[in-house]
Every structure is written in structure tokens, then in C-alpha cells.
Amino acid sequence: MRLVWLAAISVLAIVMTVFTPYVFRTESTWQAVAWLVMLAATVTAIAALVRAELLLRRLERLANSDTSAT
């Protein structure tokens, strides 16, 4: 289930990236800057979620290996 949320947020980042040139052409400078801040925050959140997912999987794997040894 965690990967579904990660995929949904990744799709959002891709859509935002696709619309970035349109925003630069049609919106004011401040709105374009706000758009870039939101895009950067989205990419940063995705990176943090990927890192958390990898850490959780490693912890689950370690917990499973400890219980099988006993």
C-alpha cells in the first residue's frame, strides 16, 4: 500500500513537470517561483518517502531474519 501512495505522488510530480513550461509562459514571475517551490517540495517529499520505504523494508527484513533464527 505504501508504494501506491508513492506512485501517486510521483505521478503528481511528473504532471507538474510537464506543466512547468506552460506556467513560465503564462503566469507572473511570483507565480512561477511559487510553482517551482511546490515542485521542489514535491520532489523532496518523494525522495524522503523513497528513503523511508527502503529503511522500513530493511528493518522488516532484519526483524524477520531474527525471528527465524530462534
Secondary structure, 3 states (H helix, E strand, C coil): CHHHHHHHHHHHHHHHHHHHHHHHHHCCHHHHHHHHHHHHHHHHHHHHHHHHHHHHHHHHHHHHHHHHHC
